Amino acid sequence: MRKTIIFGNGLGMALDPNYFSLDRAIGEVWADDAILDDVGKTLIKNCLPDQTDARPHGEDDLDTLQVALSACELLSRIGEDRIHWLSEHGKHFPEAIRRFIYHTAHKFHGHQPGLPAEFIEPLVDFVKATQSHIATLNYDNLLYQPLIENEVLKGYDGYLVDGFLNAGGFAIEHVERKYKKTFGYYMHLHGSPLFVNGDDGHAHKMPQAIAGKLGSTESSHIVLTHFKHKPTVIAASDVLSAYWKLLEAALLESDGIVIVGYSGLDTHLNDLISGYPQLPIRVVEWSGAGNAGARHFYWDGLFPKRTQLTSLDSILSFKDWGA
């Protein structure tokens, strides 16, 4: 009965497509001078494919940005404390980018109302009954908060565990099943703006009331870039790397995969799922994505002869988690 359920950003788009628009979030961050000064904006604009544009608009615009960030970090490590290869603007670049990414991701937090009870309640019941795993690709707290409120996520005593404990922050040891525990895993595959590095060298989870209010906050535990650079960002974060390893462990002990609100465009995720051809896949997506024949053809091309497609006017009406 245990499944691995993977949620994409279609969950937020089904709830409020304007609020959960990446272009909207980027635009609000760009307009806030407390987050990005003119120097930071100029550095980012110089990485855009069309430098006449006013600002980035989506993940494709962030392609060169990630390459430049990786290059700056590499040059910063060469001859560290002896010689610096970067100009003062170059030294400023990684901080500006991380602040930009952090606050853009945080713009997806705090939407009210949250997910409807008729969507959450069957999911909670199913996870409690089966301790199925949940993996998310988005940065919002749409699932995270109600699962905490329903005590699905409850530290080491929950039905799902995400590796964060209040005192010690994140550690892979926190998801090891001891004392006959049988919990599933909650995996933030693309990170969260709640995760920041502490002085003790560990990633910690900020309280939601504090997150996003610190103008200079930056994070290395958020994946917001062109899909071909996402594996690089994941590899640079111990937290994200651990979650992707946990996803493999989750798939090994699952008897099926349920994919909800995911476009199918992240090749690193598709490649990992393709490594488990024995698992049937239930795809739940918005009916507006295309006609049934074209969508069956699309998903069968990604995962041949193993997908069952459910198209709904709203994916938030889906309730048949065990089907």
C-alpha positions in Angstrom: 0.0 0.0 0.0 2.9 2.4 0.6 3.2 4.9 -2.3 5.6 7.7 -3.1 3.5 10.8 -3.8 5.3 13.6 -5.8 3.7 17.1 -5.8 4.7 19.8 -8.3 3.8 23.5 -8.5 0.5 22.7 -10.1 -0.9 22.4 -6.6 -0.5 26.1 -6.0 -1.6 27.0 -9.6 -4.9 25.1 -9.0 -5.5 27.1 -5.8 -4.5 30.6 -7.1 -2.7 30.9 -10.5 -1.8 34.6 -10.0 -0.4 34.2 -6.5 1.7 31.2 -7.4 3.0 32.6 -10.7 6.8 32.7 -10.7 6.8 35.8 -12.8 4.6 37.6 -10.2 7.0 36.6 -7.4 10.1 37.7 -9.3 8.5 41.0 -10.1 7.6 41.8 -6.5 11.1 41.0 -5.3 12.7 43.0 -8.1 10.6 46.1 -7.1 11.7 45.9 -3.5 14.8 48.0 -3.0 15.3 46.6 0.5 16.0 43.2 -1.1 18.0 44.1 -4.2 20.0 47.3 -4.6 20.8 48.8 -8.0 24.2 47.0 -8.1 22.6 43.6 -7.5 19.9 44.3 -10.2 22.6 45.3 -12.7 24.6 42.2 -12.0 21.5 40.0 -12.5 20.4 41.9 -15.7 23.8 41.3 -17.2 23.1 37.6 -17.1 19.9 37.8 -19.0 19.7 36.5 -22.6 18.0 39.7 -23.6 19.7 42.5 -21.6 17.3 45.1 -22.8 14.6 43.4 -20.7 13.8 45.0 -17.3 14.2 41.9 -15.2 14.0 38.0 -15.2 10.6 36.5 -15.7 11.1 32.7 -15.2 13.4 29.8 -14.8 14.7 30.0 -18.3 16.0 33.5 -17.6 18.0 32.2 -14.7 20.1 29.9 -16.9 23.2 32.1 -17.2 22.6 33.3 -13.7 23.4 29.9 -12.2 26.5 29.5 -14.4 27.8 32.8 -13.3 27.0 32.0 -9.6 28.9 28.7 -9.8 31.9 30.4 -11.5 32.0 33.1 -8.8 32.0 30.5 -6.1 34.7 28.5 -7.8 36.9 31.6 -8.2 36.3 32.6 -4.6 37.7 29.3 -3.4 40.9 29.5 -5.5 43.6 31.1 -3.4 41.3 31.8 -0.6 42.7 34.2 2.0 45.7 34.9 -0.2 44.4 36.3 -3.5 41.0 37.1 -4.8 40.2 36.7 -8.5 36.9 38.6 -8.3 36.2 42.3 -8.4 34.2 43.9 -5.6 31.1 43.5 -7.8 32.0 39.9 -8.4 32.3 39.3 -4.7 28.8 40.9 -4.2 27.2 38.7 -6.9 26.6 35.4 -5.0 25.1 37.2 -2.1 22.8 39.2 -4.3 21.7 36.1 -6.3 21.0 34.0 -3.2 19.0 36.9 -1.6 17.0 37.2 -4.9 16.3 33.5 -5.0 15.4 33.3 -1.3 12.9 36.1 -1.3 11.4 34.9 -4.6 10.8 31.5 -3.2 9.4 33.0 0.0 6.8 34.9 -2.0 4.9 31.6 -2.3 4.4 31.4 1.5 1.4 32.7 3.4 -1.4 32.3 0.9 -4.8 32.3 2.6 -7.0 30.3 2.4 -4.9 27.2 2.2 -5.7 23.9 0.5 -9.4 22.8 0.9 -10.3 20.3 3.5 -11.8 18.0 1.0 -8.3 17.6 -0.6 -6.2 17.5 2.6 -8.4 15.2 4.7 -8.3 12.1 2.4 -4.5 12.7 1.9 -3.9 12.8 5.6 -6.0 9.7 6.2 -4.1 7.8 3.5 -0.7 8.8 4.7 -1.6 7.9 8.3 -2.9 4.5 7.2 0.0 3.7 4.8 2.9 6.0 5.9 3.4 6.7 2.2 6.2 9.0 1.3 5.7 12.6 0.1 8.1 14.6 -2.1 7.5 18.2 -3.1 9.1 20.2 -5.9 7.6 23.6 -4.9 8.7 26.1 -2.2 5.4 26.9 -0.6 3.9 25.6 2.6 0.6 24.5 1.2 1.1 20.8 2.2 3.7 21.3 4.9 1.6 23.4 7.3 -1.6 21.3 7.2 0.5 18.1 7.6 2.0 19.6 10.7 -1.4 20.7 12.0 -2.8 17.2 11.4 0.3 15.7 13.2 1.4 13.8 10.2 4.7 15.7 10.6 5.5 15.7 14.3 9.3 15.5 14.7 10.6 12.0 15.1 7.1 10.8 16.2 5.2 11.7 13.1 3.9 9.5 10.3 6.4 11.4 8.1 9.8 12.7 9.0 11.8 15.4 7.1 15.0 15.3 9.0 14.6 18.6 10.9 14.6 18.4 14.7 14.2 21.6 16.7 17.5 21.3 18.7 19.8 19.8 16.1 18.6 21.2 12.8 18.9 18.9 9.8 20.8 15.6 9.8 20.3 12.5 7.7 20.5 10.5 11.0 17.2 12.1 12.0 15.4 10.0 9.3 16.9 6.7 10.4 14.2 4.4 11.6 15.0 3.4 15.2 12.9 2.0 18.1 10.7 0.0 15.6 9.6 3.2 13.8 7.9 2.8 10.4 7.4 6.4 9.3 7.7 7.6 5.8 9.8 10.4 4.4 8.8 14.0 3.6 11.3 15.3 1.1 11.6 18.9 0.1 13.3 18.1 -3.2 13.8 21.7 -4.3 14.3 23.1 -0.9 12.4 25.7 1.1 13.0 29.4 2.2 12.6 28.1 5.7 16.0 26.4 5.5 19.0 28.5 6.5 22.5 27.6 7.7 23.1 28.1 11.4 26.3 29.1 13.2 26.8 25.4 14.1 27.3 24.5 10.5 23.9 22.7 10.2 20.8 23.8 8.3 18.0 24.9 10.5 14.3 25.5 9.9 13.2 29.1 10.6 9.8 29.7 12.2 7.3 30.8 9.5 6.7 34.1 11.3 10.4 35.1 10.9 11.1 33.7 7.4 11.2 36.4 4.7 11.4 39.4 7.1 15.2 39.6 7.1 16.2 41.8 4.1 19.6 40.3 3.7 18.6 36.6 4.2 20.1 34.2 1.7 19.9 30.4 1.3 21.8 27.7 -0.5 19.0 25.2 0.0 16.6 26.4 -2.8 16.5 25.1 -6.4 15.3 28.0 -8.6 17.0 27.8 -11.9 16.9 26.4 -15.4 16.2 22.6 -15.3 19.6 21.7 -16.7 21.4 23.4 -13.7 19.2 22.0 -11.0 21.4 18.9 -10.3 24.3 21.3 -9.7 22.4 23.3 -7.1 21.2 20.0 -5.4 24.7 18.7 -5.2 25.9 21.9 -3.5 23.4 21.4 -0.6 23.8 18.7 1.9 20.1 18.9 2.7 18.9 18.6 -0.9 21.4 15.9 -1.7 20.1 13.9 1.3 16.5 14.3 0.1 17.3 13.0 -3.3 19.0 10.0 -1.8 15.9 9.5 0.4 13.7 9.6 -2.7 15.6 6.6 -4.1 15.1 4.8 -0.8 11.4 5.7 -0.8 10.9 4.3 -4.3 12.6 1.1 -3.4 10.0 0.3 -0.7 6.9 1.7 -2.6 4.5 -0.3 -4.7 3.6 2.7 -6.9 4.1 6.4 -7.6 1.5 9.1 -7.7 2.5 12.4 -9.5 0.3 15.4 -8.8 0.5 18.8 -10.6 3.9 18.1 -12.1 4.8 19.2 -15.7 7.2 16.5 -16.4 10.0 19.0 -17.4 12.6 18.3 -14.7 14.8 15.7 -16.4 16.8 14.9 -13.2 13.6 13.7 -11.6 12.4 11.8 -14.7 15.8 10.1 -14.9 15.5 8.9 -11.3 12.0 7.6 -11.7 13.0 5.8 -14.9 15.4 3.8 -12.8 12.4 2.0 -11.2 10.4 0.6 -14.2 8.6 -1.9 -12.0 6.5 0.9 -10.3 3.2 1.9 -11.9 2.6 5.6 -12.1 -0.6 7.5 -11.5 -0.4 11.0 -13.0 -3.0 13.6 -11.8 -3.0 16.7 -13.8 -5.1 19.7 -14.9 -7.4 18.9 -17.9 -6.3 22.2 -19.5 -2.8 20.8 -20.1 -4.1 19.3 -23.4 -6.4 16.8 -24.9 -6.3 13.3 -23.4 -4.7 11.6 -26.4 -1.8 14.1 -26.5 -1.3 13.9 -22.8 -1.2 10.1 -22.7 1.3 10.2 -25.6 3.4 12.7 -23.6 3.5 10.7 -20.4 4.0 7.4 -22.1 7.0 8.9 -23.8 8.5 9.8 -20.4 7.6 6.6 -18.7 6.7 3.9 -21.3 3.8 1.5 -20.6 3.4 2.3 -16.9 1.3 5.5 -16.5 -2.4 5.9 -15.7 -3.5 9.5 -16.5 -6.2 11.3 -14.5 -7.2 14.7 -15.9 -9.3 16.9 -13.7 -10.8 20.4 -14.1 -9.1 21.0 -10.7 -6.5 18.6 -9.3 -7.7 19.7 -5.8 -10.7 17.5 -6.4 -8.6 14.4 -6.4 -9.3 12.0 -3.4 -8.5 8.5 -4.6 -5.0 8.2 -3.2 -5.1 4.4 -2.8 -6.6 3.7 -6.2 
